[in-house]
Amino acid sequence: MRRWRASKAPMPLPYLSGERSPHNNPLATGAWVGLRAEHGREHLAYAVAEGVGFGLCDGLHTIPASDPPLRALSLVGGGSRSAWWAQLLADTFGLALTVHQDAESGGAMGAARLAWLATGGDLDTVCVTPPVRQRFEPNAGRGDTLRARHARFGELYLALGRRRTATG
């Protein structure tokens, strides 16, 4: 297989079920842009992962700025098993990403903690931060490429995705 650059990967709009944040457009549809005959499975798989990361980044940008500024995030769920995915997200967000011990069950643990708190659990006992398993720092060089591709992703949504909206 010939080596390829991520910057040459096709660009997906992964809106197979619409998009809620930040566009609030449940009728947005998916699309591929820049797809060529030389693109194989590895290109498409990478592009989908990148597109999902861009969608998450768009959602992250809807959160108001905090003081002090956000410097790191924690990754939970099944994706936390993949160091490749965690690094892609850290590079996409431009933020450090922490994966804690047993992060793959983080969603279920969060729900269990909320239930425990609702039944009288003590905040300091219930909400103990698990030990860090791995930390991913953003790669500035890769981040530059991803920022340019993310900007293109946004332009494509405006050109293609917003044509069909719930309001018209």
Sequence and secondary structure as in RCSB ss.txt:
>XXXX:A:sequence
MRRWRASKAPMPLPYLSGERSPHNNPLATGAWVGLRAEHGREHLAYAVAEGVGFGLCDGLHTIPASDPPLRALSL
VGGGSRSAWWAQLLADTFGLALTVHQDAESGGAMGAARLAWLATGGDLDTVCVTPPVRQRFEPNAGRGDTLRARH
ARFGELYLALGRRRTATG
>XXXX:A:secstr
     GGGS EEE  TT B TTT BTT   EEES  TT  HHHHHHHHHHHHHHHHHHHHTTS   SS   EEE 
 SGGGG HHHHHHHHHHHTSEEEEETTGGGHHHHHHHHHHHHHTT  HHHH     EEEEE   HHHHHHHHHHH
HHHHHHHHHHGGGS TT 
